[in-house]
Amino acid sequence: MASSPSRMAAFLGTLLACALLALCAGCASNNPDPLEKVNRAIYGLNDGLDRFLVKPVSRGYEKITPRPVQNGITNFFENLSYTNVIFNDLLQGRLGPALGGVGRMGVNTTVGILGTMDVATKWGLPAHRNDMGLTLGQYGVNPGPYLVLPLVGPSTLRDATDILSRRFTDPLQFVSMTRENELMITGVQVTDARTRADWAIRFRDQAAI
């Protein structure tokens, strides 16, 4: 596990990268898709990976995994990612929602058995959305050009900064584990996200046809 100074340096580097991306977004041209060729190439890559790898794994996972277990896995990852919501609440000066978010995570992590059950919502601590893109938007940063990200999909330059924010607010970064375990957790997370997005992807494909 990395030392505290190393983590602090990485965190500061993340904030600097976010600031630089935000500056680029603010200086972007009026062309909504100046990266069209690159975006098309990445879209093709994503489509191929989804068709031949991610989608088959997701369908198999959906067939063999009971629905309650799927819901528990989804809740677990959503609870972990809520640190990013709290972080951006604080950056926006929203102290009340940030404190509510801390309470929500505390309830779900303990009573909800590591976040596998969403007890907090039943107790009057509902989830809300927040991310680095919204934070930068609040401070006047323009969305910037349309951007297709590998494995992630459509975004904007401003919203892409949330990947960095999520990376360094992930509690698992502070847990010592082997590379194999990291890859396994990432694989489960990607599979879970693809399974939850399946209905939207099917709707998109039917609309395209």
Secondary structure as UniProt FT lines:
FT   HELIX           4..26
FT   TURN            34..35
FT   HELIX           36..49
FT   HELIX           50..54
FT   HELIX           55..64
FT   HELIX           67..91
FT   TURN            92..93
FT   HELIX           95..110
FT   TURN            111..116
FT   HELIX           119..122
FT   TURN            123..124
FT   HELIX           132..138
FT   TURN            139..140
FT   STRAND          146..149
FT   TURN            150..152
FT   STRAND          153..156
FT   HELIX           157..169
FT   HELIX           171..174
FT   HELIX           179..196
FT   HELIX           198..208
//
